[in-house]
């Protein structure tokens, strides 16, 4: 990359998408909705009075953690080079004045700040006119990232293009001398799938549990219904995950691992995530229309609960983990609704306890990372590191309660009707007891990722125990596997 030409003229830097690998306006809308959901209805009214008015009203209500925003390292390097050569560096942005001043104060590298004020939205032609009036036509260099910057580049002496778009680069080269190109990360298929958290779809295999527990494995119809339910729930879950990530941008950026997520890091633009949510929900609803109405009701409840969790309830201690456990169990209820099977008391009781234990594993792991970062509270959560012993006690106890429920189920006389050789089932409680104990031991050592499902899929012992449990249930359901005593 070629350095900017001589040091006589100012270097003007755009903010959104250039200095920052995100858009403050888009993120501010999400923060506003998170803080006051009812304000969503005010946004169109503010926009009717102009983009500048909209930005000012939002800026009055929303602030950012400027230290955690995703800054573009190459742009910061270019600013350092310019300052070392004695050039004036100007932040020229369409963001509101209060945000622009805050960014400048945090970085401490700008000699002047130009921003949206009053009724003037400092973007495109308005920005070009302002810079030309201050520094003269061809009297400044400009760094931008979008087609809205073309009028500014046309007035600039030289330009820096911060984008992965070859088309934008060609347009910029047609109106100015492009002396530096910063290629921003472009989201590929794998990045999009990561943003949708497709690996979390494994949780939705719980939809098959009622079908297997009822021993309805011989007919194809039940599996087709369960398969459609799996896809509907998966698309709905992805919509929820995307929405959750968008609402959690600030706290995720303070997390040692979550800050690398596609939305938090700025690899996938916020506006694209906002567009994904309704599309994913539309696909989920379309698939749900092929299933009994009861499934649609469960899916709707799942979405409403997860939305409430993302907006408010995830910051309520204990309530959050109980909701996570309920959402796991809701997948089983959804499978039952899709296939017309009534889930048993034993299945629901076992599910609630085991999933509560796993939900607390997730929260404990997040707190452990918080402890390693020498912080006292987890960002975006209501827990403190002093809660670790209590969480471990509750989580391990819930796991033991799940094993107890399973033992009582095996001893239930009704179980013999489904499992003629139910003596094989007595191998299941000790296997689950071992697995739960091992998971909690590794959790307390800080050796487990904050998602226990991902851990179980990657852990060979967990996979071996899962295979053993499946074999035990198959043997218990087989009349030929009955062991005669005496």
Secondary structure, 3 states (H helix, E strand, C coil): CCCCCCCCCEEEECCECCCECCCHHHHHHHHHHHHCHHHHHHHHHHHCCCHHHHHHHHHHHCCCCCCCCCECHHHHHHHHHHHHCCCCEEEEEEEEHHHHHHHHHHHCCCCEEEEEECCECCCHHHHHHHHHHHHCCCCEEEEECCHHHHHHHHHCCEEEEECCCHHHHHHHHHHCEEEEEECCCCCCHHHHHHHHCHHHHHHHHHHHHHHHHCCCCCCHHHHHHHHHHHHHHHHHHHHHHHHHHHHCHHHHCCCCCHHHCHHHHCCCCHHHHHHHHHHHHHHHHHHHCCCCHHHHHHHHHHHHHHHHHHHCHHHCCCHHHHHHHHHHHHHHHHHHHHHCCCCCHHHHHHHHHHHHHHHHHHHHHHHHHHHHCCCCECCCCCCEHHHHHHHHHHHHHHHHHHHHHHHHHHHCCCHHHHCCCHHHHHHHHHHHHHHHHHHHHHHHCCCCCCCHHHHHHHCHHHHHHHHHHHHHHHHHCCHHHCCCCC
